[in-house]
Amino acid sequence: MSHVVPQKIYGLVFATLICMTLITVDVAFYNFGWLNIYLAMIIATFKATIVVMYFMHVKFSPRLTWLFAVAGLFWMVILLVLMLADYMAR
């Protein structure tokens, strides 16, 4: 069974993504030191979450779809940790 998302929600999601992109650009022009990368990652994670939830319809999907979405995120974390371990060892 498919869920119909109103166009108003898509407009709000689009406006939020545009706003967060402008915030990302604005943050890039300021020097927060080591905090810059963390701010950029927090904003990017927020934007990715919105895209996955609404444009990929995970928010309205059954639990099995949620399981696979979380499993993909978990796998990405594993790969990033392994990459960081290799980078730090060199």
C-alpha positions as CSV (number, residue, x, y, z in Angstrom):
1,M,0.0,0.0,0.0
2,S,1.4,3.3,-1.0
3,H,1.2,6.5,1.0
4,V,0.3,9.8,-0.8
5,V,2.4,12.7,0.5
6,P,0.8,16.1,0.0
7,Q,2.6,18.6,-2.3
8,K,2.8,21.0,0.6
9,I,5.1,18.6,2.5
10,Y,7.3,18.3,-0.6
11,G,7.5,22.1,-0.8
12,L,8.4,22.4,2.9
13,V,11.1,19.7,2.5
14,F,12.5,21.5,-0.6
15,A,12.5,24.8,1.3
16,T,14.2,23.2,4.3
17,L,16.9,21.6,2.0
18,I,17.5,25.0,0.3
19,C,17.8,26.7,3.7
20,M,20.2,24.1,5.0
21,T,22.3,24.4,1.9
22,L,22.5,28.2,2.4
23,I,23.5,27.6,6.0
24,T,26.2,25.2,4.9
25,V,27.6,27.8,2.5
26,D,27.4,30.5,5.2
27,V,29.2,28.3,7.8
28,A,32.0,27.5,5.2
29,F,32.9,31.2,5.1
30,Y,33.6,31.4,8.9
31,N,36.6,29.9,10.6
32,F,35.4,27.8,13.6
33,G,38.6,25.9,13.7
34,W,38.2,22.2,14.2
35,L,34.5,22.7,14.6
36,N,34.0,23.4,10.9
37,I,34.0,19.7,9.9
38,Y,31.6,18.7,12.6
39,L,29.2,21.5,11.7
40,A,29.3,20.5,8.0
41,M,28.7,16.8,8.9
42,I,25.8,17.6,11.2
43,I,24.1,19.7,8.5
44,A,24.8,17.1,5.8
45,T,23.4,14.3,8.0
46,F,20.3,16.3,8.7
47,K,19.8,16.9,4.9
48,A,20.4,13.3,4.1
49,T,17.9,12.2,6.7
50,I,15.2,14.5,5.2
51,V,15.9,13.1,1.7
52,V,15.7,9.5,2.9
53,M,12.6,10.0,5.0
54,Y,10.5,12.0,2.5
55,F,11.9,11.6,-1.1
56,M,12.7,7.9,-0.6
57,H,9.4,7.4,1.4
58,V,11.1,5.5,4.2
59,K,9.0,7.4,6.7
60,F,5.8,5.8,5.4
61,S,7.3,2.3,4.7
62,P,7.0,-0.9,6.6
63,R,9.5,-2.0,9.3
64,L,11.5,-4.1,6.9
65,T,12.4,-1.1,4.8
66,W,13.5,0.7,8.0
67,L,15.6,-2.3,8.9
68,F,17.4,-2.1,5.5
69,A,17.9,1.6,5.8
70,V,19.4,1.3,9.2
71,A,21.5,-1.6,8.1
72,G,22.9,0.5,5.2
73,L,23.8,3.2,7.7
74,F,25.4,0.8,10.0
75,W,27.5,-0.7,7.2
76,M,28.6,2.9,6.2
77,V,29.7,3.5,9.8
78,I,31.7,0.3,9.8
79,L,33.4,1.3,6.6
80,L,34.2,4.8,7.8
81,V,35.7,3.4,11.1
82,L,37.9,0.9,9.2
83,M,39.0,3.7,6.8
84,L,39.8,6.0,9.7
85,A,41.8,3.2,11.4
86,D,43.8,2.6,8.3
87,Y,44.4,6.3,7.9
88,M,45.5,6.8,11.5
89,A,47.9,3.8,11.2
90,R,49.8,5.3,8.3
